[in-house]
Amino acid sequence: QVQLVESGGGSVQAGGSLRLSCAASGRSFSASGVGWFRQAPGKEREFVATIIWSGGLTYYADSVKGRFTISRDSLKNTVYLQMNSLKPEDTAVYYCAAGSQDPRRFNIMPREYAYWGQGTKITVST
């Protein structure tokens, strides 16, 4: 089993920054792609960013390019999402997810991830 534990959520003013962490227990991320998704009230779950653990290649949704950065720490078996220049439209519940990874492509659909964290709420105020 893979269990994902998130931390770092909270409230911030527009233009501010937050860093989310996602730590794995039970198994490592070594054979996985790891992604961040978000879901706002009344909206479908939306892809945010992903990283292929082996090699560290990243891919971002257009809405967060240039503002968010996904990274990994192999020693800590942890994935981070650094969020800068936050906007009110970034307000959502954010989820960390992990799944088996084809190194030839990026996983951007929720169904491609077998393991999910509990979600952490981000609120960006004006």
N, C-alpha and C positions, 0 to 999 in steps of 0.2 A: 504494500500500500504506500501511496505517496500522500502526505498531508502538507498543505500549504498554509502558512501563517503570515498574515499581513500586519503591517504596522505603519504609522506615520500619517494617517488621515486626520482631518480636522477642518477648521474654518480659517480662511485667510481673506484679506482684502484684495480686490482686483489689482493686478500688477505684481503681486507677491509670489512667493515660491514655497513649494512643499516637496519633500522627498518621501516616496513610498518604498517600503521594503517588503519582500516576499521570500521567506525562508522555508526550505523544504526539510521535512523529516520523514523517516522511513526509508526513503531512497534519495539518491542524488539527482541533480538535473543533467547529469553527464550525457544521457542519451536522448535529451529532450529539446524541443523548442518551448520557449516560455513566452507568454503573451500577457498583455494588459488589455482589458476591455472595460467599458463603462456603460452604465445604464441610467438615464435620466427619467424622471417621472413621465409616464405616457409614451416613452420611446422604446425602441428595440435595443437590445444589447449591441454595442458598437465597438468595433475594433479600434484600438489606440496604437499599440506598438508591439513588436515581437523581436526576439533575439534567438538565434540558433546557438545553443550552448557551445557546441564544438565549433570553434572558429570565431564566434562572436559577431556574425553578420546581423545587421539590424534593418528593420523596415518600419515605417511610420504612416499613419493616416495623414492625409493632406491637412486636416484640421489642426494637427499638433506639430507638424514639421517646423523645425527652427525654434520651438519652445520646449518640447519634451525630449528627454534623453533616457533610453533604456540601457542598462549596463548590468554586468554580472561580476561577482566575486567568487571565484572557484573555491578558494580556501574556506569561505564561510557558507558556501552552497546557497547563495542569496542573490536575488535579482532586485534591482532598484529601478524606480521610475522617478527621475528628477523632473519636476514640473516648474517651469519659469514663466513669467509674464502671464499669470493666470487670468482668465476672463470669466465673467459670470456664466457663460455658456459651457464652461468646463465643469460646472456643478453636476455631480452624479455620484452614484455608488460605483467604485472602481474594484475590479476583480482581477486577481492574478490567476493564471491558468497554465498548465503544463501538459504536454503530450508527446507521443513519439514523433520524430521529425525526419522528414525526407530532406536531406541536405541540399537538394536541387531546387527547392522552392520555399516560400514563406507560408506559414499557416495563418490565415486571417479570418477564418470562420469559427464560431464557437464549437460547432460539432467536431472540429479537428482536435479539440483538447479534452482529455479524459479526466483531468484532475483540476479542481477549482478551489480557490480560497473562499472565505466566508463573505468577502466584500468589505470595503471600508468607505465611509461617506466623506466626500469632499464638497465643501460649500465655499463658494467664492462670492463675496459681497461687493456691491458697488460703493 
